[in-house]
Amino acid sequence: MTSSRTPTTSVDRLAPWAFAEFVEANTHDTAYRPPVVDGPVGPTIVRNGRELVNFASISFLDLERHVPVRRHFAEGALAHGLSTSGSRMTQGICRPHQVLEETIARHTGKERAISFATGLLANIGFVTAMSSSAQFDTGIEVSNRDTVFVADRDVHWSIWKGLEGLDYGRNVHAFRHNDVADLARILNRINARKLVVIAESIYSADGTMGPIVEILDECDRHGAISMIDDANGFMVYGPENRPYAREAAAIRDRADFVMVSLSKAIGLEGGAIAGPAAAIDAFELLSGTSMFTAAIQPPTAYAAERTIDVLARNPKIVDDYLAHAARLRRQMHEIDTPTTPTESYMLSVPIGNDAAALQMREWFVEDGYLVPVFSYPAVLRNQALLRLFPHAGHTEEQMDGFLRTLITYRRRLGI
Ligand SMILES: Cc1ncc(COP(=O)(O)O)c(C=O)c1O
């Protein structure tokens, strides 16, 4: 039987939530109706029927050029099916998950890894597991409500979401972004037996690399467990010849836990937490986000493992990409365009005034470029920035066109 009620009935009942007013008040026309994309996303993107040069893609390596990712995905689908069809606990994990988890543990230098449908769920699961209390049979229990977390203020939303239900000021503390002295000041004040420090490798808001080595030193000094969210660094930084080799080595050799995302360099979807075997085994039950939700689809897990393997065996793919990103950074500096002073592949261009940044975004689209803008509330008011990802598939002509366009706008806005 179909319902005869019109949708307006539920809208009326939703009035106390003020969703309609919230949507109405937002002047950014794509905020609530995401543009529709046709075809694969790459150096260009077809959005609402219009082709734009794409500086927004978080899967930036143009992997299909080097790895037959879609063929691996098809092979994985044929061999392992499309779904795990149940939870890890009731049915078990598929072979591709097992191989992927072993591969991630190996590449992060940890004993074991557990995968999640997304990196976001991995982060929420980590915080949940480290602060959970549960009693199973007599004698089988954990009691970790007294865990104290100290996180960089700018860590990803998913970490803050996980921390949300805990007592801020008692079980949760934030240190100023990338400020090790502030971290030390907070750690000196805390007297806790279970202390967890959370920081990121590359921060997605501003593209900076965290002072990982110094943060890990503070953890050692205070007996704290460390968790580094390496969503943006996984498989990018690491070998000696690349930027941040020292930080990447510290994450591998000294961090207790590492979170990785498969939606960035790997270009797929999924996430994992790697760490000591006993903790990761306990996370099966305690994280919640691995047990009470679907897993990564088997063909995605299969293709992710194949992709990690190809990137590890062909370092030139990432080396070339980093050289490409460094070239764009150099060219920006040559035209007196400031970028965040880090060597990360994410380029942040400070604009300042929120209205000017939003205006720039509209102009970019009119001229055929998709360039993300972070303005308030993503960053502080009037500290707006362009936050772009060079794509490995961008041609010189596309890069030059973007730089010429950027110069024109900056002149027009007098910045
Ligand atoms: C630092 C950081 N952590 C976690 C995530 C979430 O990862 P995923 O996209 O795999 O859910 C992201 C993605 O934006 C991120 O940048």
PDBQT file of the ligand as one rigid body, heavy atoms in Angstrom, charges set to zero:
ROOT
HETATM    1  C1  LIG A 501      43.302  13.749   7.662  1.00  0.00    +0.000 C 
HETATM    2  C2  LIG A 501      42.124  12.934   7.233  1.00  0.00    +0.000 A 
HETATM    3  N1  LIG A 501      41.672  11.962   8.031  1.00  0.00    +0.000 NA
HETATM    4  C3  LIG A 501      40.622  11.197   7.686  1.00  0.00    +0.000 A 
HETATM    5  C4  LIG A 501      39.960  11.380   6.491  1.00  0.00    +0.000 A 
HETATM    6  C5  LIG A 501      38.803  10.502   6.134  1.00  0.00    +0.000 C 
HETATM    7  O1  LIG A 501      39.234   9.552   5.210  1.00  0.00    +0.000 OA
HETATM    8  P1  LIG A 501      38.228   8.817   4.205  1.00  0.00    +0.000 P 
HETATM    9  O2  LIG A 501      38.039   9.717   3.034  1.00  0.00    +0.000 OA
HETATM   10  O3  LIG A 501      38.914   7.545   3.850  1.00  0.00    +0.000 OA
HETATM   11  O4  LIG A 501      36.964   8.578   4.955  1.00  0.00    +0.000 OA
HETATM   12  C6  LIG A 501      40.401  12.385   5.623  1.00  0.00    +0.000 A 
HETATM   13  C7  LIG A 501      39.694  12.638   4.357  1.00  0.00    +0.000 C 
HETATM   14  O5  LIG A 501      39.300  13.728   4.071  1.00  0.00    +0.000 OA
HETATM   15  C8  LIG A 501      41.508  13.183   6.002  1.00  0.00    +0.000 A 
HETATM   16  O6  LIG A 501      41.976  14.157   5.207  1.00  0.00    +0.000 OA
ENDROOT
TORSDOF 0
